Amino acid sequence: MKHYSPTDYVNWLEEYKVRQKAGLEARKIVASFSKRFFSEHVPCNGFSDIENLEGPEIFFEDELVCILNMEGRKALTWKYYAKKILYYLRQQKILNNLKAFLQQPDDYESYLEGAVYIDQYCNPLSDISLKDIQAQIDNIVELVCKTLRGINSRHPSLAFKAGESAMIMEIELQSQVLDAINYVLYDQLKFKGNRMDYYNALNLYMHQVLIRRTGIPISMSLLYLTIARQLGVPLEPVNFPSHFLLRWCQGAEGATLDIFDYIYIDAFGKGKQLTVKECEYLIGQHVTAALYGVVNVKKVLDILQHIQTLDPGQHGAVGYLVQHTLEHIERKKEEVGVEVKLRSHEKHRDVCYSIGLIMKHKRYGYNCVIYGWDPTCMMGHEWIRNMNVHSLPHGHHQPFYNVLVEDGSCRYAAQENLEYNVEPQEISHPDVGRYFSEFTGTHYIPNAELEIRYPEDLESVYETVQNIYSAKKENVE
């Protein structure tokens, strides 16, 4: 009902036909993606078919959501590509909204709106809206007003109406607002800077900051600034080196001001108010006056986007480089045609494990699923040296396995470091559907593209699983 007006006449039969056609087209495109993009992540121009679709986009999206909501552990490859396509469609919409937002005049300062667009773009399948986030902040403002009423029952901020843009000029009255904000945010609601897990991407997104009540300096500052401005305190954002701050003017209106005419607020540090000298103590270095200057909305969004892209795989530089190297190897193989690996071949006689098996790393303890193997290590000399492969008893002259790890990373593990997981569970990795079509409860079944490359592995998996559980049953008896 979000997409139809109850007062409009709709030919429902025709609407159904259009929806049916869009659904068939969506499934056709999803089915084609595995064959087209198996050996690499879908490039930007890979979505050109979708951009040229006829008919309402909402119907196409609806079919993709239906695919994602299919029950059970089947159709994993369909779900994988349906999710990617839905990501693309929604991100394009959000990108258009963000472009329109950035074309606003320079004096248009809705920092929260810009931050929500970044949040939506990075989490396109989540139900995130400016309206909902603003409502949550309004609830915090109500709590601040309740506290403020106890400090000064005649405070002018208490008379402000929702959405009203007003400013308090007296420093003492502004100070009362900030005291109330600090009490509600940090003492009552227990918001705090996330020092223990600082680089977690969730710290960046406004909807997650409100849910988890923690964040990094820039996200905590945007929340603090929004609350303060709604209550008439004109704080301004400062991109201080290594630590985003807010500044609070103490000088007279219209006077020529310098950096010493401001108090600097550390929203990450429970709203602590700092002098210029204390700001330098905070980061352990002297900085020029220019770095105490205010930044506009566009600059704040640049910072948010930069932080979001710092860790490409969100699993650290080593994990990202390993994944990138493995994909490069796969692409090089594709350039000379699909390589088919037969377990029955003499050169593969030492390969003990098959694709789809759930494994455990003997040394690091992580669970993973095998999605590829090589009879010997295929990495370069530098990687072998950096990973200290020569210290292994069998060195690099042993089978190595491409594995998807439960923490979301991709790794290349030596055979001697892996063992069967006798209590297999699903591996929560975003790329599982890229390689597998189903999880049976004991192992993964490769999709058509992976099975072409390892045609004898599926039969080997069945034998291995039967042997494992037969041995397990005997042990129990």
Disulfide bonds with the S-S distance in Angstrom:
none
